Amino acid sequence: MKKQYWWIIITYIIMQLSSYIGVPLFYELGVGVDENLNAGLFQAQAYWSITSFTAAFVIILFLLRHERKNNVRIEKASFGESAIWAVFGVFLAFFIQTIVGNIEIYVLKVNPMSENTQVIMDLIEATPYLIIVTSIIGPILEEIIFRKIIFGVIYQKTNFWIGALVSSLLFGIVHGEPELLLRYTAMGFTFAFLYYKTKRILVPIFAHTMMNTIVVIIQTIYHDEIENMMKQMEQIQIIIGGS
C-alpha cells in the first residue's frame, strides 16, 4: 500500500476518535452552550463533527494531490459512460437498500430504522450546517477510504469479490450498528461495483452523496410521517410475532 494511503487511513481514524476529546473541549470553550447539559453537548458534537470532518477532508485531499498523475495509465470509463453509471448508481443504491430493508424486517426481524440516521437528523435539526458533512464531506471521505484505498488495494492483489467483501464489511463495522451490518455491507458492495465498473472514484462518490442527500431531505420533510409509520410497523411485528 502506498505511504500516503496509510497516512490517509490514520487521519480518518483520528477524526473518528477525536470526538472523545473535541466535544468536551468545544463545550468548555462555550460552543453549544445551553442551560441543559445534554442539549449543550449535543450542539458541541454537531460543531465538532463539522470541524473534524472538514479538517480531515482538507488533509486527505492534500495527501492525494499527486494521485491523478500517478493513475494516468489506468484505463477508465469515458466521461459519458461514467455519468450514466453515476446516475444509475443512485437508483441502484436505493433499489438494493429496499431489498435489504425488507430482508431486515421480514427475515431477520430487526428494526430497520438506523439509530445513526436518527442521531444525525437530530444533530442536523440542532445545527443545519451539519448537512454539508452528512451529504458531501462524509460520503467523499468514506469512498476514498473504503473504495479507493481498501477495496482498490485488495482488488489489485486478489479479485473483485474479496476486495468488495472485506472493504464492505469494514464499512459496515465502522458504522457501529451490528444489527444493520447487512445493509451497510450491501451498500459497500454497490459502491465498490460502481468503482470497479468505471475505475473512477467520482462515480461512487456521486451515488453516495446523492443517496445521503435524498435521505436527509426525505427525513427532514416527512419526519413525523416516517416516525408514525415505524411505530405501526413495530406494532405489526409484535402482532405477527405473538409477543
C-alpha positions as CSV (number, residue, x, y, z in Angstrom):
1,M,0.0,0.0,0.0
2,K,1.2,3.5,-0.8
3,K,2.7,5.5,2.0
4,Q,0.2,8.3,1.7
5,Y,-2.7,5.8,1.9
6,W,-1.5,4.8,5.4
7,W,-1.5,8.5,6.3
8,I,-5.0,8.9,5.0
9,I,-6.3,6.0,7.0
10,I,-4.6,7.3,10.1
11,T,-6.1,10.7,9.5
12,Y,-9.6,9.1,9.2
13,I,-9.2,7.0,12.4
14,I,-8.0,10.1,14.3
15,M,-11.0,12.0,13.0
16,Q,-13.4,9.3,14.2
17,L,-11.9,9.1,17.6
18,S,-11.4,12.8,18.1
19,S,-14.9,13.4,19.4
20,Y,-14.0,12.0,22.7
21,I,-11.7,15.0,23.3
22,G,-13.1,17.5,20.9
23,V,-16.8,17.6,22.0
24,P,-16.0,18.2,25.7
25,L,-13.4,20.8,24.7
26,F,-15.8,22.7,22.5
27,Y,-18.4,22.6,25.3
28,E,-15.9,24.0,27.8
29,L,-15.0,26.7,25.3
30,G,-18.6,27.8,25.0
31,V,-19.5,26.1,21.8
32,G,-23.0,24.8,22.1
33,V,-23.8,26.5,25.4
34,D,-27.2,25.6,26.7
35,E,-29.0,25.5,30.0
36,N,-29.5,21.8,29.5
37,L,-26.2,19.9,29.7
38,N,-27.3,17.2,27.2
39,A,-28.5,19.8,24.7
40,G,-25.3,21.8,25.0
41,L,-23.2,18.7,24.4
42,F,-25.4,17.8,21.5
43,Q,-24.7,21.1,19.9
44,A,-21.0,20.8,20.7
45,Q,-21.0,17.4,19.0
46,A,-22.5,18.8,15.8
47,Y,-20.0,21.6,15.6
48,W,-17.1,19.3,16.4
49,S,-18.3,17.0,13.6
50,I,-18.2,19.9,11.1
51,T,-14.7,20.9,12.3
52,S,-13.1,17.5,12.4
53,F,-14.6,16.2,9.1
54,T,-13.6,19.4,7.3
55,A,-10.1,19.3,8.7
56,A,-9.7,15.6,7.7
57,F,-11.2,16.4,4.3
58,V,-8.6,19.1,3.7
59,I,-5.7,16.9,4.9
60,I,-6.8,13.9,2.8
61,L,-7.2,16.0,-0.3
62,F,-3.7,17.3,0.3
63,L,-2.3,13.8,0.6
64,L,-4.0,12.8,-2.7
65,R,-2.8,15.9,-4.6
66,H,-0.5,13.8,-6.9
67,E,-2.8,10.8,-7.2
68,R,-4.2,11.9,-10.6
69,K,-0.8,12.0,-12.2
70,N,0.1,8.5,-10.8
71,N,-3.0,6.9,-12.3
72,V,-2.7,8.1,-15.9
73,R,-2.1,4.5,-17.1
74,I,-5.3,3.1,-15.6
75,E,-8.0,2.6,-18.2
76,K,-11.1,4.4,-17.0
77,A,-14.6,4.6,-18.4
78,S,-15.3,7.6,-20.6
79,F,-16.9,10.7,-19.2
80,G,-20.3,9.9,-20.7
81,E,-20.3,6.3,-19.6
82,S,-19.2,7.4,-16.1
83,A,-22.1,9.9,-15.9
84,I,-24.6,7.2,-16.8
85,W,-23.2,4.8,-14.2
86,A,-23.2,7.6,-11.6
87,V,-26.9,8.4,-12.1
88,F,-27.8,4.7,-12.4
89,G,-25.8,4.1,-9.2
90,V,-28.2,6.3,-7.2
91,F,-31.2,4.2,-8.3
92,L,-29.2,1.0,-7.8
93,A,-28.3,2.1,-4.3
94,F,-31.9,2.7,-3.3
95,F,-33.0,-0.5,-5.0
96,I,-30.5,-2.6,-3.1
97,Q,-31.3,-0.8,0.1
98,T,-35.1,-1.5,-0.4
99,I,-34.4,-5.2,-0.9
100,V,-32.1,-5.4,2.2
101,G,-34.6,-3.4,4.2
102,N,-37.3,-6.0,3.5
103,I,-34.9,-8.8,4.5
104,E,-34.2,-7.0,7.7
105,I,-37.9,-6.6,8.5
106,Y,-39.4,-9.9,7.4
107,V,-36.5,-12.3,7.7
108,L,-34.1,-11.0,10.3
109,K,-36.8,-9.3,12.4
110,V,-34.7,-6.3,13.2
111,N,-35.8,-2.7,13.4
112,P,-34.9,-1.2,10.0
113,M,-34.6,2.3,11.5
114,S,-31.0,3.3,11.8
115,E,-30.1,4.9,15.2
116,N,-27.2,6.6,13.5
117,T,-29.5,8.2,11.0
118,Q,-31.9,9.3,13.8
119,V,-29.0,10.8,15.8
120,I,-27.7,12.6,12.6
121,M,-31.2,14.0,11.9
122,D,-31.4,15.3,15.4
123,L,-27.9,16.9,15.1
124,I,-28.9,18.5,11.8
125,E,-32.1,19.9,13.4
126,A,-29.8,21.5,16.1
127,T,-27.1,22.6,13.6
128,P,-28.3,22.7,9.9
129,Y,-24.7,23.3,8.7
130,L,-24.1,19.6,9.5
131,I,-25.8,18.7,6.3
132,I,-22.6,19.6,4.5
133,V,-20.9,16.8,6.4
134,T,-23.6,14.2,6.1
135,S,-24.3,14.8,2.5
136,I,-21.0,15.8,1.0
137,I,-17.8,15.5,3.1
138,G,-18.7,12.3,4.9
139,P,-19.6,10.3,1.8
140,I,-16.5,11.6,0.0
141,L,-14.2,10.5,2.8
142,E,-15.9,7.1,3.1
143,E,-15.5,6.5,-0.7
144,I,-11.8,7.4,-0.6
145,I,-11.1,5.2,2.4
146,F,-13.3,2.2,1.8
147,R,-13.5,2.1,-2.0
148,K,-10.4,3.8,-3.5
149,I,-7.9,2.6,-0.9
150,I,-9.1,-0.5,0.9
151,F,-11.1,-2.0,-2.0
152,G,-8.7,-0.8,-4.6
153,V,-5.6,-2.3,-2.9
154,I,-7.2,-5.6,-2.1
155,Y,-8.8,-5.9,-5.5
156,Q,-5.5,-5.4,-7.3
157,K,-3.9,-8.3,-5.3
158,T,-6.9,-10.6,-5.3
159,N,-10.2,-10.1,-7.1
160,F,-13.4,-8.0,-7.0
161,W,-15.3,-10.3,-4.7
162,I,-12.7,-10.4,-2.0
163,G,-12.0,-6.7,-2.2
164,A,-15.6,-5.8,-2.1
165,L,-16.4,-8.2,0.8
166,V,-13.5,-7.0,3.0
167,S,-14.0,-3.3,2.3
168,S,-17.8,-3.5,2.7
169,L,-17.6,-5.4,6.0
170,L,-15.2,-2.8,7.3
171,F,-17.5,-0.1,6.0
172,G,-20.4,-1.7,7.9
173,I,-18.5,-2.3,11.1
174,V,-17.3,1.3,11.3
175,H,-20.9,2.5,11.3
176,G,-21.3,0.8,14.7
177,E,-24.7,-0.8,14.2
178,P,-24.2,-4.7,14.1
179,E,-27.9,-5.3,13.6
180,L,-27.7,-3.4,10.3
181,L,-24.4,-4.8,9.1
182,L,-26.1,-6.5,6.1
183,R,-27.5,-3.1,4.9
184,Y,-24.1,-1.3,5.2
185,T,-22.3,-4.3,3.6
186,A,-24.8,-4.3,0.7
187,M,-24.3,-0.6,0.2
188,G,-20.5,-1.1,0.3
189,F,-20.8,-3.8,-2.4
190,T,-22.9,-1.4,-4.5
191,F,-20.4,1.4,-4.4
192,A,-17.5,-1.0,-4.9
193,F,-19.2,-2.3,-8.0
194,L,-19.6,1.3,-9.4
195,Y,-15.9,1.9,-8.8
196,Y,-15.0,-1.4,-10.3
197,K,-17.0,-0.8,-13.5
198,T,-15.7,2.7,-14.1
199,K,-12.3,3.0,-12.3
200,R,-13.4,6.5,-11.4
201,I,-13.9,7.2,-7.7
202,L,-16.1,10.2,-8.6
203,V,-18.8,7.7,-9.7
204,P,-19.5,6.0,-6.3
205,I,-18.9,9.4,-4.6
206,F,-21.7,10.9,-6.7
207,A,-24.1,8.0,-6.0
208,H,-23.2,8.0,-2.2
209,T,-23.6,11.8,-1.8
210,M,-26.9,11.9,-3.7
211,M,-28.3,9.0,-1.7
212,N,-27.4,10.6,1.6
213,T,-28.8,14.0,0.4
214,I,-32.1,12.5,-0.7
215,V,-32.4,10.6,2.6
216,V,-31.7,13.7,4.6
217,I,-34.3,15.7,2.6
218,I,-36.9,13.0,2.9
219,Q,-36.2,12.5,6.7
220,T,-36.5,16.3,7.2
221,I,-39.7,16.8,5.2
222,Y,-41.5,13.7,6.3
223,H,-40.1,13.2,9.8
224,D,-43.4,12.8,11.6
225,E,-44.9,10.6,8.9
226,I,-41.9,8.3,9.0
227,E,-41.9,8.1,12.8
228,N,-45.6,7.1,12.8
229,M,-45.0,4.5,10.0
230,M,-42.1,2.9,12.0
231,K,-44.4,2.7,15.1
232,Q,-47.1,1.0,13.1
233,M,-44.5,-1.5,11.6
234,E,-43.3,-2.3,15.2
235,Q,-46.9,-3.0,16.2
236,I,-47.4,-5.3,13.2
237,Q,-44.2,-7.2,14.1
238,I,-45.4,-7.6,17.7
239,I,-48.8,-9.0,16.4
240,I,-47.2,-11.4,13.9
241,G,-44.5,-12.5,16.4
242,G,-47.1,-13.0,19.1
243,S,-45.2,-11.2,21.8
